Amino acid sequence: MKDQPLRTTVIGSYPFPGWLEFACQNLQKFGEADREEMIDDAVIAAIHDQTKAGLDVITDGEQTRLDFNLSFYGYLEGIELESQSPRQFGPPAHDQRGKHKISSTIKATKGLGTVDDFNRLKRLNNSNSILKASVPGPYTLAGRLLTNQDHPDRLSITEKLIPIVRKELEDLVNAGCQEITVDEPSMSCYAHKENTKLFVEIFNQTVEPIVGKCRLSTHLCFGNYKGRAVGLRRYDPMFPAFLEFNVDELHLEMASREFSEIEILSEISKTKDVAVGIIDVKSYYIETPEDVAQHVHNCLKHAPADRLSLAPDCGLSQTARWAAKKKLQNMVKGVALVKKDLGIND
């Protein structure tokens, strides 16, 4: 159980500043020192927005990453990176993100980059907020790699990625990271048609080296590419199997679904903390503090305050920064209203 009730947190990603997106389209004009300076400045901006909002837990906003997982393929050896998306026109959807060929043994001899990201966050942070890192899980990473004769299905690819992610998690803990989210949204998206018990085995095998050595969580959602879901938007297929995930906290996307299936909080909170997505990152309606407070009180009907954390539904990378700022600020204000009602002191 966490050490503070109604903790405010985030999943991981945060919008890139507009100038960073522009710079990334013109990287050939910058030197190595210029690029390092840009990364630092982008992380400082993400820290600023999160701490100004008053969050208890912050991340680096994943300012070095393309989406929450796509840039990780650049760290993998033994694959041929796809040069062009298979569909260039029409409405944005997941099929515009192509897949990479496996050419030899998959390795990551220099890691996946998350330790460098965390060390940068530690160096640049000057707040009292808890620092968290997010790492995509092996099943989700396997989704962008093509099968072949040696890797006939997604699970066989996942098996090769498990030790790579395990090593990254161990390295993060050794670097002093005390809070880690292992992000496996693909497990949530495909739970309705795949073996959920096998998902649990894969997940628990991946996190086994760090269990008990940090605060560990995972994120259950239905996809958020360009603000669009990809999976069947139901938690029922995931439970009770996902209660066996060896984590301290499960994070649930709730706000975008009008808090459908909120009763699942009662079952989860018997054995784990639960972080409720109380801000809809797919909508540009800016929740008021009063909206947030109402939803928190509703959550408290199903789980005690010392088991609850509050967060946006998903990462904020697909949300414009002006909206992300307001949503986080109002989320923290709304939670503060509930704490005042309950006599909870920060």
C-alpha positions in Angstrom: 0.0 0.0 0.0 1.3 3.4 -0.9 2.3 5.9 1.8 -0.3 8.6 0.9 -4.0 8.5 0.2 -5.4 10.0 -3.1 -2.0 10.4 -4.6 -1.8 12.3 -7.9 0.3 10.8 -10.7 0.8 10.3 -14.4 1.4 7.4 -16.8 4.6 8.7 -18.5 4.3 10.7 -21.7 3.8 14.5 -22.0 3.3 16.7 -25.1 6.5 17.8 -26.8 7.0 21.6 -26.9 6.2 22.9 -30.4 9.8 24.1 -30.8 11.1 20.5 -30.1 8.9 19.1 -32.9 10.2 21.8 -35.3 13.8 21.1 -34.2 13.3 17.3 -34.8 12.4 18.0 -38.4 15.7 19.9 -38.8 18.1 17.9 -36.7 20.8 18.0 -39.5 21.2 21.7 -38.7 22.1 21.1 -35.0 25.3 19.8 -33.5 25.5 17.1 -30.8 25.8 19.7 -28.0 22.8 21.5 -29.4 20.7 18.3 -29.4 21.7 17.5 -25.8 20.7 21.0 -24.8 17.3 20.7 -26.5 16.6 17.4 -24.7 17.5 19.0 -21.3 15.3 22.0 -22.1 12.3 19.8 -23.1 12.6 17.7 -19.9 12.8 20.9 -17.8 9.6 22.1 -19.5 7.8 18.8 -18.7 9.0 18.9 -15.1 7.9 22.5 -14.8 4.3 21.8 -16.1 3.9 18.8 -13.8 5.3 20.3 -10.7 3.4 23.6 -11.3 0.2 21.5 -11.4 1.2 20.0 -8.0 1.5 16.4 -8.9 2.8 14.0 -6.3 4.6 11.8 -8.9 6.2 13.0 -12.1 8.1 11.6 -15.1 10.5 13.1 -17.7 7.5 13.4 -20.0 9.2 10.8 -22.3 10.7 13.7 -24.2 13.3 11.5 -25.8 10.7 9.0 -27.2 8.7 8.7 -30.3 5.2 7.8 -29.0 5.6 5.7 -25.8 7.4 2.8 -27.5 8.3 3.3 -31.1 11.7 4.8 -30.5 12.8 1.8 -28.6 13.3 -0.2 -31.8 16.2 2.1 -32.5 18.0 0.5 -29.6 17.4 -3.1 -30.8 20.1 -4.9 -32.8 19.1 -7.7 -35.1 16.2 -5.9 -36.8 15.8 -3.9 -40.0 14.0 -0.7 -39.3 11.1 0.0 -41.7 11.8 3.1 -43.8 8.2 4.0 -44.7 4.8 3.5 -43.1 2.6 1.2 -45.2 -0.3 3.6 -45.4 0.4 7.3 -45.9 -3.0 8.7 -46.5 -6.5 8.7 -44.9 -7.5 9.0 -41.3 -4.8 8.2 -38.7 -4.8 4.6 -37.4 -2.5 2.0 -36.0 -1.9 0.5 -39.4 0.1 3.6 -40.4 2.8 2.4 -37.9 4.7 -0.2 -39.9 6.6 -3.2 -38.7 10.3 -4.1 -38.6 12.0 -7.2 -40.0 14.0 -9.5 -37.7 17.3 -10.1 -39.4 19.4 -11.9 -36.7 19.5 -12.4 -32.9 17.6 -9.6 -31.1 19.9 -7.8 -28.7 20.2 -4.5 -26.9 23.8 -4.3 -25.9 23.6 -0.7 -24.9 20.2 -1.1 -23.2 17.0 0.7 -24.1 17.9 4.2 -23.0 15.6 4.5 -20.0 18.5 4.6 -17.5 20.0 7.7 -19.3 16.5 9.2 -19.3 16.0 8.6 -15.6 19.5 10.0 -14.7 18.7 13.1 -16.7 15.4 13.5 -14.8 17.2 13.2 -11.5 19.8 15.7 -12.5 17.2 18.3 -13.8 14.6 17.9 -11.1 14.5 20.4 -8.3 11.2 19.4 -6.7 10.1 17.1 -3.9 8.0 15.0 -6.3 8.4 11.3 -6.6 10.2 10.4 -9.8 8.8 7.6 -12.0 10.1 5.8 -15.1 8.0 3.9 -17.7 9.2 1.0 -19.7 7.2 -0.8 -22.5 6.8 -4.5 -21.8 8.0 -7.3 -24.2 4.6 -8.3 -25.5 3.8 -4.7 -26.5 7.3 -4.3 -28.1 6.8 -7.5 -30.0 3.8 -6.1 -31.8 5.9 -4.0 -34.2 8.2 -6.9 -35.3 7.4 -9.2 -38.2 7.2 -12.9 -37.8 9.5 -15.2 -39.8 10.6 -18.8 -40.0 12.5 -18.6 -36.7 9.8 -16.4 -35.0 6.5 -17.9 -36.2 4.2 -15.8 -33.9 4.1 -12.9 -31.6 4.7 -14.9 -28.5 8.0 -16.4 -29.8 9.2 -12.8 -30.5 8.0 -11.8 -27.0 10.1 -14.6 -25.5 13.3 -13.1 -27.1 12.4 -9.6 -25.7 11.7 -10.7 -22.1 15.4 -10.8 -21.0 16.1 -7.4 -22.7 13.3 -5.7 -20.7 14.2 -7.6 -17.5 17.8 -6.3 -17.8 16.5 -2.8 -18.4 14.3 -2.9 -15.3 17.2 -4.2 -13.2 19.4 -1.4 -14.4 16.8 1.2 -13.6 16.5 -0.1 -10.0 20.3 -0.1 -9.7 20.3 3.6 -10.9 18.0 4.5 -8.0 14.6 4.4 -9.6 12.1 3.7 -6.9 8.9 3.8 -9.0 8.5 2.0 -12.4 5.5 1.4 -14.7 5.9 -1.6 -17.0 3.6 -0.5 -19.9 1.8 -3.4 -21.5 -1.3 -1.9 -23.2 -1.2 -4.6 -25.9 -2.2 -7.1 -23.2 -5.2 -5.0 -22.4 -6.2 -4.5 -26.0 -6.1 -8.1 -26.9 -7.2 -9.7 -23.7 -10.6 -10.4 -25.2 -9.2 -12.9 -27.7 -5.9 -14.1 -26.2 -4.8 -16.3 -23.3 -4.9 -13.9 -20.3 -3.2 -16.5 -18.0 -0.3 -16.6 -20.4 -0.1 -12.8 -20.4 0.2 -13.0 -16.6 3.0 -15.5 -16.9 4.9 -13.3 -19.4 4.4 -10.2 -17.3 5.5 -11.8 -14.0 8.5 -13.4 -15.6 9.5 -10.0 -17.0 9.3 -8.1 -13.6 10.6 -10.9 -11.4 14.0 -9.4 -10.7 12.7 -6.1 -9.4 9.6 -7.2 -7.4 9.9 -5.8 -3.9 12.8 -3.5 -4.9 10.7 -0.6 -6.2 7.1 0.5 -6.4 5.9 -1.4 -9.5 2.8 -0.7 -11.6 1.3 -1.4 -15.0 -1.1 0.5 -17.2 -4.3 -1.1 -18.5 -5.8 0.8 -21.4 -7.3 0.4 -24.9 -4.8 2.3 -27.0 -4.4 6.0 -27.7 -2.8 6.4 -31.1 -3.8 9.9 -32.3 -6.4 9.9 -29.6 -8.0 6.7 -30.8 -8.5 3.3 -29.1 -7.6 0.0 -30.7 -8.9 -2.7 -28.4 -12.3 -3.8 -27.2 -13.0 -1.2 -24.5 -14.0 -3.7 -21.7 -12.2 -4.7 -18.6 -14.3 -7.8 -18.1 -12.1 -10.0 -20.3 -9.0 -9.1 -18.3 -10.3 -10.1 -14.9 -9.9 -11.9 -12.6 -6.7 -13.1 -14.4 -4.9 -9.7 -14.3 -5.3 -9.6 -10.5 -2.3 -12.0 -10.6 0.0 -9.4 -12.1 2.9 -9.1 -9.6 2.6 -5.3 -9.1 1.8 -2.9 -6.4 -0.6 -0.8 -8.5 -2.9 -1.3 -11.5 -3.8 1.8 -13.6 -7.2 1.8 -15.3 -8.4 4.0 -18.1 -11.8 5.2 -16.8 -12.7 8.8 -17.8 -12.9 8.2 -21.5 -15.5 5.5 -20.9 -17.6 7.5 -18.5 -16.4 5.3 -15.6 -18.0 2.2 -17.0 -17.1 -0.9 -14.9 -16.0 1.2 -12.0 -17.1 -1.6 -9.7 -13.9 -3.4 -10.6 -12.1 -1.0 -8.3 -13.6 -3.0 -5.4 -12.0 -6.2 -6.5 -8.6 -4.7 -7.3 -8.3 -2.7 -4.1 -8.6 -5.9 -2.0 -5.1 -6.8 -2.9 -3.5 -3.9 -4.8 -3.5 -0.1 -5.1 -5.5 1.2 -8.1 -4.7 4.4 -10.1 -7.9 5.6 -11.7 -7.8 7.5 -15.0 -9.9 10.5 -14.0 -8.9 12.8 -16.8 -10.0 12.0 -20.4 -6.9 12.5 -22.6 -8.9 11.8 -25.8 -11.2 14.8 -25.2 -10.6 18.6 -25.3 -13.3 19.2 -22.7 -11.3 20.6 -19.7 -12.5 18.9 -16.6 -13.2 21.4 -13.8 -12.0 20.8 -10.3 -15.6 20.2 -9.3 -15.9 17.5 -12.0 -12.8 15.8 -10.7 -14.0 16.0 -7.1 -17.3 14.4 -8.1 -15.5 11.5 -9.8 -13.1 11.0 -7.0 -16.0 10.7 -4.5 -17.6 8.2 -6.9 -14.4 6.1 -6.9 -14.3 6.2 -3.1 -17.6 4.3 -3.1 -15.6 1.3 -4.5 -12.1 1.7 -3.0 -10.6 3.3 0.2 -8.6 6.5 -0.1 -5.4 4.8 0.9 -5.7 2.4 -2.0 -6.5 5.1 -4.6 -4.3 7.2 -6.9 -5.6 9.6 -9.5 -4.2 10.2 -13.0 -5.0 10.9 -16.6 -6.4 7.9 -18.5 -3.2 7.5 -20.5 0.0 9.3 -21.3 -0.5 12.9 -22.5 1.6 12.8 -25.6 -1.4 12.8 -27.9 -3.0 15.9 -26.2 -2.1 19.5 -27.0 0.2 21.0 -24.3 -2.2 23.8 -23.5 -4.9 21.3 -22.7 -2.6 19.0 -20.8 -1.5 21.8 -18.5 -5.1 22.8 -17.6 -6.2 19.1 -17.2 -3.4 18.3 -14.8 -3.8 21.5 -12.8 -7.6 20.9 -12.4 -7.0 17.3 -11.6 -4.8 18.2 -8.7 -7.2 21.0 -7.5 -10.1 18.6 -7.7 -8.3 15.9 -5.6 -7.4 18.7 -3.1 -11.1 19.5 -2.7 -11.8 15.8 -1.8 -8.9 15.7 0.6 -10.3 18.8 2.3 -13.8 17.2 2.5 -12.2 14.1 4.1 -9.8 16.0 6.4 -6.7 14.5 4.7 -3.6 16.6 5.1 -0.8 16.6 2.5 
